[in-house]
Amino acid sequence: MRDTPHATLKRKSGLPVWLSIGWRVAGVLALVGLAIGVHWFDRDGLRDNYDGHVSFIDIIYFTMISITTTGYGDIAPVTERARLFDALVVSPIRVFVVLLFLGTAYNFVLKRTWEKWRMARIQRDLHNHIVVAGYGQTGSDAVSELIARGIDPADIVVIDCDQARLDNARDRGCNILLADATRDATLMDVKIGRARTLIAAAGRDDTSILITLTGRHLAPDLSISVVVKAQDNELPARAAGATTVINPVSFAGLLLASSCSGRHIADYMMDLASFDGRVQLTERAVRPDEIGRPLTAIATGLGVRIYRAGTPHSFAEPEAQALAANDVIVEIVPKGQAIA
């Protein structure tokens, strides 16, 4: 599933395999028919060293031998016109036919076998990767932000049922899988048990929640972020096992409400959320040298919140006056300092 970025866009062929092979066979037969026809009309330029008579069967034999090999010499062109035709037309046809058959063998046999082996090897080696289930507007934006934050596209696996979307993700260097992310087998194929995070952004709340439920069933300790559009679905998403539930509609409402208090507040909130902002929000574990010190004293950034045993505490609460082991710190750091 891992692939390198491509310089040009590619589109999946609309021709089925049997029709693609059929066109190639038809092309070869047309070229062979052309050579047979010209040899037949110019049969006086050929000499049969066996019986001295060039029949139509001899023409077919001579043409096929000339195209597939260099000939046996039993039938040979003797006139300049016949020799020129063999040199300038039959020889290029021979090369083209060989390349056509080699290309067909590569596309339908060697390439598929190689890709199958390569994909199996990559799937086997997947570890600490990010799975993005759904590559619509939200999913693609999430991938863009992850890449901007320094995540290697090769560590991102995109699952979608739309080949065009997957082609876009592949061109960005991501691993892709054309499948239904709600199925156990699909998430097992992308080694969900060894993943770092699952992002469920299917575009439909019910589908995203089902993906979350499937992911939690297969990976009890996995970090799962899910996007829901309806506020009523936030609770079911958490009940399904989501670690983080994001409602873009609610977030937009918060930004609009904040803009009423000051025109710069919404800008700063967007600044915090985006990698392109001047400052960034980041989350990390407390360091040994920080234990016992207040959150406001950390040197890496501006501490705004801690999580202790899953409970949030702001920098102004008593719990934040002495950091403890296993605390998780949320801080604001300068651009580029955040650790992905």
Order of alpha helices (4+ residues) and beta strands (2+ residues): alpha-beta-alpha-beta-alpha-alpha-alpha-beta-alpha-beta-alpha-beta-alpha-beta-alpha-beta-alpha-beta-alpha-alpha-beta-beta-beta-beta
